[in-house]
């Protein structure tokens, strides 16, 4: 599990690309996450 500073660094890196924009889709590249992404959430769009 990543440490909080690593997560914060990642958040700061992607924030400028997301704020004020609409996320149309997301790709889950690792299906073996600690908390799996439900099938319902894998198909979210809009």
HTML snippet that shows the backbone in 3Dmol.js (N, CA, C, O; Angstrom):
<script src="https://3Dmol.org/build/3Dmol-min.js"></script>
<div id="view" style="width:600px;height:400px;position:relative"></div>
<script>
const pdb = `
ATOM      1  N   UNK A   1       0.854  -1.177   0.000  1.00  0.00           N
ATOM      2  CA  UNK A   1       0.000   0.000   0.000  1.00  0.00           C
ATOM      3  C   UNK A   1       0.901   1.241   0.000  1.00  0.00           C
ATOM      4  O   UNK A   1       1.844   1.316   0.787  1.00  0.00           O
ATOM      5  N   UNK A   2       0.619   2.211  -0.872  1.00  0.00           N
ATOM      6  CA  UNK A   2       1.476   3.396  -0.934  1.00  0.00           C
ATOM      7  C   UNK A   2       1.361   4.241   0.336  1.00  0.00           C
ATOM      8  O   UNK A   2       0.313   4.287   0.981  1.00  0.00           O
ATOM      9  N   UNK A   3       2.435   4.887   0.666  1.00  0.00           N
ATOM     10  CA  UNK A   3       2.429   5.807   1.799  1.00  0.00           C
ATOM     11  C   UNK A   3       1.723   7.095   1.388  1.00  0.00           C
ATOM     12  O   UNK A   3       1.655   7.419   0.202  1.00  0.00           O
ATOM     13  N   UNK A   4       1.204   7.820   2.358  1.00  0.00           N
ATOM     14  CA  UNK A   4       0.445   9.039   2.087  1.00  0.00           C
ATOM     15  C   UNK A   4       1.226  10.055   1.249  1.00  0.00           C
ATOM     16  O   UNK A   4       0.643  10.638   0.335  1.00  0.00           O
ATOM     17  N   UNK A   5       2.527  10.299   1.515  1.00  0.00           N
ATOM     18  CA  UNK A   5       3.242  11.261   0.652  1.00  0.00           C
ATOM     19  C   UNK A   5       3.250  10.857  -0.823  1.00  0.00           C
ATOM     20  O   UNK A   5       3.190  11.720  -1.699  1.00  0.00           O
ATOM     21  N   UNK A   6       3.325   9.550  -1.107  1.00  0.00           N
ATOM     22  CA  UNK A   6       3.302   9.092  -2.500  1.00  0.00           C
ATOM     23  C   UNK A   6       1.941   9.351  -3.132  1.00  0.00           C
ATOM     24  O   UNK A   6       1.854   9.750  -4.293  1.00  0.00           O
ATOM     25  N   UNK A   7       0.889   9.125  -2.370  1.00  0.00           N
ATOM     26  CA  UNK A   7      -0.468   9.356  -2.871  1.00  0.00           C
ATOM     27  C   UNK A   7      -0.671  10.847  -3.125  1.00  0.00           C
ATOM     28  O   UNK A   7      -1.254  11.230  -4.139  1.00  0.00           O
ATOM     29  N   UNK A   8      -0.196  11.683  -2.213  1.00  0.00           N
ATOM     30  CA  UNK A   8      -0.332  13.134  -2.370  1.00  0.00           C
ATOM     31  C   UNK A   8       0.451  13.621  -3.585  1.00  0.00           C
ATOM     32  O   UNK A   8      -0.024  14.494  -4.312  1.00  0.00           O
ATOM     33  N   UNK A   9       1.623  13.081  -3.813  1.00  0.00           N
ATOM     34  CA  UNK A   9       2.417  13.444  -4.990  1.00  0.00           C
ATOM     35  C   UNK A   9       1.679  13.070  -6.268  1.00  0.00           C
ATOM     36  O   UNK A   9       1.659  13.842  -7.227  1.00  0.00           O
ATOM     37  N   UNK A  10       1.077  11.892  -6.280  1.00  0.00           N
ATOM     38  CA  UNK A  10       0.300  11.456  -7.452  1.00  0.00           C
ATOM     39  C   UNK A  10      -0.899  12.373  -7.670  1.00  0.00           C
ATOM     40  O   UNK A  10      -1.189  12.769  -8.799  1.00  0.00           O
ATOM     41  N   UNK A  11      -1.597  12.711  -6.577  1.00  0.00           N
ATOM     42  CA  UNK A  11      -2.768  13.592  -6.676  1.00  0.00           C
ATOM     43  C   UNK A  11      -2.372  14.951  -7.252  1.00  0.00           C
ATOM     44  O   UNK A  11      -3.053  15.476  -8.133  1.00  0.00           O
ATOM     45  N   UNK A  12      -1.294  15.509  -6.764  1.00  0.00           N
ATOM     46  CA  UNK A  12      -0.845  16.818  -7.263  1.00  0.00           C
ATOM     47  C   UNK A  12      -0.436  16.753  -8.731  1.00  0.00           C
ATOM     48  O   UNK A  12      -0.585  17.728  -9.468  1.00  0.00           O
ATOM     49  N   UNK A  13       0.076  15.606  -9.148  1.00  0.00           N
ATOM     50  CA  UNK A  13       0.492  15.459 -10.535  1.00  0.00           C
ATOM     51  C   UNK A  13      -0.671  15.411 -11.510  1.00  0.00           C
ATOM     52  O   UNK A  13      -0.577  15.938 -12.618  1.00  0.00           O
ATOM     53  N   UNK A  14      -1.782  14.773 -11.099  1.00  0.00           N
ATOM     54  CA  UNK A  14      -2.920  14.642 -12.018  1.00  0.00           C
ATOM     55  C   UNK A  14      -3.959  15.743 -11.853  1.00  0.00           C
ATOM     56  O   UNK A  14      -4.775  15.958 -12.750  1.00  0.00           O
ATOM     57  N   UNK A  15      -3.943  16.446 -10.718  1.00  0.00           N
ATOM     58  CA  UNK A  15      -4.950  17.474 -10.454  1.00  0.00           C
ATOM     59  C   UNK A  15      -5.070  18.515 -11.567  1.00  0.00           C
ATOM     60  O   UNK A  15      -6.193  18.817 -11.969  1.00  0.00           O
ATOM     61  N   UNK A  16      -3.981  19.078 -12.085  1.00  0.00           N
ATOM     62  CA  UNK A  16      -4.112  20.095 -13.133  1.00  0.00           C
ATOM     63  C   UNK A  16      -4.795  19.574 -14.399  1.00  0.00           C
ATOM     64  O   UNK A  16      -5.361  20.351 -15.168  1.00  0.00           O
ATOM     65  N   UNK A  17      -4.740  18.278 -14.610  1.00  0.00           N
ATOM     66  CA  UNK A  17      -5.340  17.692 -15.805  1.00  0.00           C
ATOM     67  C   UNK A  17      -6.820  17.371 -15.608  1.00  0.00           C
ATOM     68  O   UNK A  17      -7.538  17.140 -16.581  1.00  0.00           O
ATOM     69  N   UNK A  18      -7.282  17.355 -14.350  1.00  0.00           N
ATOM     70  CA  UNK A  18      -8.658  16.945 -14.071  1.00  0.00           C
ATOM     71  C   UNK A  18      -9.578  18.082 -13.638  1.00  0.00           C
ATOM     72  O   UNK A  18     -10.752  18.102 -14.009  1.00  0.00           O
ATOM     73  N   UNK A  19      -9.063  19.023 -12.862  1.00  0.00           N
ATOM     74  CA  UNK A  19      -9.906  20.097 -12.329  1.00  0.00           C
ATOM     75  C   UNK A  19     -10.509  20.902 -13.471  1.00  0.00           C
ATOM     76  O   UNK A  19      -9.798  21.376 -14.356  1.00  0.00           O
ATOM     77  N   UNK A  20     -11.824  21.049 -13.438  1.00  0.00           N
ATOM     78  CA  UNK A  20     -12.539  21.806 -14.462  1.00  0.00           C
ATOM     79  C   UNK A  20     -12.872  20.997 -15.696  1.00  0.00           C
ATOM     80  O   UNK A  20     -13.443  21.530 -16.648  1.00  0.00           O
ATOM     81  N   UNK A  21     -12.531  19.736 -15.699  1.00  0.00           N
ATOM     82  CA  UNK A  21     -12.806  18.864 -16.838  1.00  0.00           C
ATOM     83  C   UNK A  21     -13.762  17.749 -16.439  1.00  0.00           C
ATOM     84  O   UNK A  21     -13.991  17.520 -15.252  1.00  0.00           O
ATOM     85  N   UNK A  22     -14.311  17.067 -17.411  1.00  0.00           N
ATOM     86  CA  UNK A  22     -15.188  15.923 -17.176  1.00  0.00           C
ATOM     87  C   UNK A  22     -14.408  14.659 -17.502  1.00  0.00           C
ATOM     88  O   UNK A  22     -13.828  14.532 -18.580  1.00  0.00           O
ATOM     89  N   UNK A  23     -14.403  13.735 -16.565  1.00  0.00           N
ATOM     90  CA  UNK A  23     -13.747  12.446 -16.781  1.00  0.00           C
ATOM     91  C   UNK A  23     -14.732  11.550 -17.513  1.00  0.00           C
ATOM     92  O   UNK A  23     -15.768  11.182 -16.960  1.00  0.00           O
ATOM     93  N   UNK A  24     -14.418  11.196 -18.749  1.00  0.00           N
ATOM     94  CA  UNK A  24     -15.334  10.413 -19.575  1.00  0.00           C
ATOM     95  C   UNK A  24     -15.213   8.920 -19.337  1.00  0.00           C
ATOM     96  O   UNK A  24     -16.194   8.193 -19.488  1.00  0.00           O
ATOM     97  N   UNK A  25     -14.048   8.453 -18.974  1.00  0.00           N
ATOM     98  CA  UNK A  25     -13.872   7.033 -18.676  1.00  0.00           C
ATOM     99  C   UNK A  25     -12.579   6.846 -17.881  1.00  0.00           C
ATOM    100  O   UNK A  25     -11.718   7.725 -17.853  1.00  0.00           O
ATOM    101  N   UNK A  26     -12.465   5.716 -17.255  1.00  0.00           N
ATOM    102  CA  UNK A  26     -11.243   5.344 -16.541  1.00  0.00           C
ATOM    103  C   UNK A  26     -10.957   3.885 -16.841  1.00  0.00           C
ATOM    104  O   UNK A  26     -11.876   3.080 -16.992  1.00  0.00           O
ATOM    105  N   UNK A  27      -9.712   3.558 -16.924  1.00  0.00           N
ATOM    106  CA  UNK A  27      -9.305   2.182 -17.191  1.00  0.00           C
ATOM    107  C   UNK A  27      -8.649   1.624 -15.934  1.00  0.00           C
ATOM    108  O   UNK A  27      -7.696   2.204 -15.414  1.00  0.00           O
ATOM    109  N   UNK A  28      -9.158   0.507 -15.454  1.00  0.00           N
ATOM    110  CA  UNK A  28      -8.559  -0.178 -14.310  1.00  0.00           C
ATOM    111  C   UNK A  28      -7.526  -1.149 -14.869  1.00  0.00           C
ATOM    112  O   UNK A  28      -7.884  -2.163 -15.468  1.00  0.00           O
ATOM    113  N   UNK A  29      -6.263  -0.845 -14.677  1.00  0.00           N
ATOM    114  CA  UNK A  29      -5.196  -1.669 -15.253  1.00  0.00           C
ATOM    115  C   UNK A  29      -4.793  -2.825 -14.341  1.00  0.00           C
ATOM    116  O   UNK A  29      -4.203  -3.802 -14.803  1.00  0.00           O
ATOM    117  N   UNK A  30      -5.103  -2.722 -13.060  1.00  0.00           N
ATOM    118  CA  UNK A  30      -4.742  -3.779 -12.118  1.00  0.00           C
ATOM    119  C   UNK A  30      -6.008  -4.261 -11.426  1.00  0.00           C
ATOM    120  O   UNK A  30      -6.558  -3.555 -10.581  1.00  0.00           O
ATOM    121  N   UNK A  31      -6.468  -5.434 -11.767  1.00  0.00           N
ATOM    122  CA  UNK A  31      -7.715  -5.945 -11.190  1.00  0.00           C
ATOM    123  C   UNK A  31      -7.517  -6.512  -9.789  1.00  0.00           C
ATOM    124  O   UNK A  31      -8.493  -6.884  -9.138  1.00  0.00           O
ATOM    125  N   UNK A  32      -6.279  -6.586  -9.312  1.00  0.00           N
ATOM    126  CA  UNK A  32      -6.002  -7.153  -7.988  1.00  0.00           C
ATOM    127  C   UNK A  32      -5.750  -6.045  -6.967  1.00  0.00           C
ATOM    128  O   UNK A  32      -4.779  -6.099  -6.211  1.00  0.00           O
ATOM    129  N   UNK A  33      -6.618  -5.052  -6.950  1.00  0.00           N
ATOM    130  CA  UNK A  33      -6.502  -3.954  -6.000  1.00  0.00           C
ATOM    131  C   UNK A  33      -6.953  -4.411  -4.621  1.00  0.00           C
ATOM    132  O   UNK A  33      -7.674  -5.400  -4.493  1.00  0.00           O
ATOM    133  N   UNK A  34      -6.526  -3.687  -3.588  1.00  0.00           N
ATOM    134  CA  UNK A  34      -6.932  -4.035  -2.223  1.00  0.00           C
ATOM    135  C   UNK A  34      -8.448  -4.011  -2.096  1.00  0.00           C
ATOM    136  O   UNK A  34      -9.036  -4.900  -1.480  1.00  0.00           O
ATOM    137  N   UNK A  35      -9.085  -2.993  -2.678  1.00  0.00           N
ATOM    138  CA  UNK A  35     -10.534  -2.906  -2.726  1.00  0.00           C
ATOM    139  C   UNK A  35     -10.924  -2.960  -4.192  1.00  0.00           C
ATOM    140  O   UNK A  35     -10.799  -1.962  -4.902  1.00  0.00           O
ATOM    141  N   UNK A  36     -11.390  -4.102  -4.654  1.00  0.00           N
ATOM    142  CA  UNK A  36     -11.704  -4.257  -6.077  1.00  0.00           C
ATOM    143  C   UNK A  36     -12.731  -3.235  -6.570  1.00  0.00           C
ATOM    144  O   UNK A  36     -13.623  -2.826  -5.827  1.00  0.00           O
ATOM    145  N   UNK A  37     -12.594  -2.841  -7.804  1.00  0.00           N
ATOM    146  CA  UNK A  37     -13.544  -1.940  -8.449  1.00  0.00           C
ATOM    147  C   UNK A  37     -14.713  -2.795  -8.923  1.00  0.00           C
ATOM    148  O   UNK A  37     -14.526  -3.751  -9.675  1.00  0.00           O
ATOM    149  N   UNK A  38     -15.922  -2.448  -8.480  1.00  0.00           N
ATOM    150  CA  UNK A  38     -17.087  -3.252  -8.843  1.00  0.00           C
ATOM    151  C   UNK A  38     -17.353  -3.171 -10.346  1.00  0.00           C
ATOM    152  O   UNK A  38     -16.959  -2.211 -11.008  1.00  0.00           O
ATOM    153  N   UNK A  39     -18.015  -4.173 -10.860  1.00  0.00           N
ATOM    154  CA  UNK A  39     -18.360  -4.213 -12.290  1.00  0.00           C
ATOM    155  C   UNK A  39     -19.176  -2.975 -12.663  1.00  0.00           C
ATOM    156  O   UNK A  39     -19.000  -2.414 -13.745  1.00  0.00           O
ATOM    157  N   UNK A  40     -20.070  -2.551 -11.765  1.00  0.00           N
ATOM    158  CA  UNK A  40     -20.903  -1.360 -12.002  1.00  0.00           C
ATOM    159  C   UNK A  40     -20.020  -0.122 -12.218  1.00  0.00           C
ATOM    160  O   UNK A  40     -20.258   0.653 -13.145  1.00  0.00           O
ATOM    161  N   UNK A  41     -19.018   0.061 -11.379  1.00  0.00           N
ATOM    162  CA  UNK A  41     -18.147   1.232 -11.492  1.00  0.00           C
ATOM    163  C   UNK A  41     -17.186   1.142 -12.659  1.00  0.00           C
ATOM    164  O   UNK A  41     -16.721   2.173 -13.144  1.00  0.00           O
ATOM    165  N   UNK A  42     -16.877  -0.044 -13.121  1.00  0.00           N
ATOM    166  CA  UNK A  42     -15.978  -0.195 -14.260  1.00  0.00           C
ATOM    167  C   UNK A  42     -16.621   0.316 -15.544  1.00  0.00           C
ATOM    168  O   UNK A  42     -15.920   0.639 -16.503  1.00  0.00           O
ATOM    169  N   UNK A  43     -17.939   0.391 -15.567  1.00  0.00           N
ATOM    170  CA  UNK A  43     -18.648   0.804 -16.773  1.00  0.00           C
ATOM    171  C   UNK A  43     -19.207   2.218 -16.691  1.00  0.00           C
ATOM    172  O   UNK A  43     -20.015   2.604 -17.536  1.00  0.00           O
ATOM    173  N   UNK A  44     -18.798   3.000 -15.694  1.00  0.00           N
ATOM    174  CA  UNK A  44     -19.290   4.370 -15.567  1.00  0.00           C
ATOM    175  C   UNK A  44     -18.775   5.228 -16.711  1.00  0.00           C
ATOM    176  O   UNK A  44     -17.634   5.084 -17.150  1.00  0.00           O
ATOM    177  N   UNK A  45     -19.610   6.098 -17.175  1.00  0.00           N
ATOM    178  CA  UNK A  45     -19.217   7.050 -18.218  1.00  0.00           C
ATOM    179  C   UNK A  45     -20.006   8.333 -18.020  1.00  0.00           C
ATOM    180  O   UNK A  45     -21.114   8.307 -17.484  1.00  0.00           O
ATOM    181  N   UNK A  46     -19.434   9.468 -18.457  1.00  0.00           N
ATOM    182  CA  UNK A  46     -20.165  10.717 -18.401  1.00  0.00           C
ATOM    183  C   UNK A  46     -19.829  11.577 -17.295  1.00  0.00           C
ATOM    184  O   UNK A  46     -20.396  12.661 -17.162  1.00  0.00           O
TER     185      UNK A  46
END
`;
const viewer = $3Dmol.createViewer("view");
viewer.addModel(pdb, "pdb");
viewer.setStyle({}, {cartoon: {color: "spectrum"}});
viewer.zoomTo();
viewer.render();
</script>
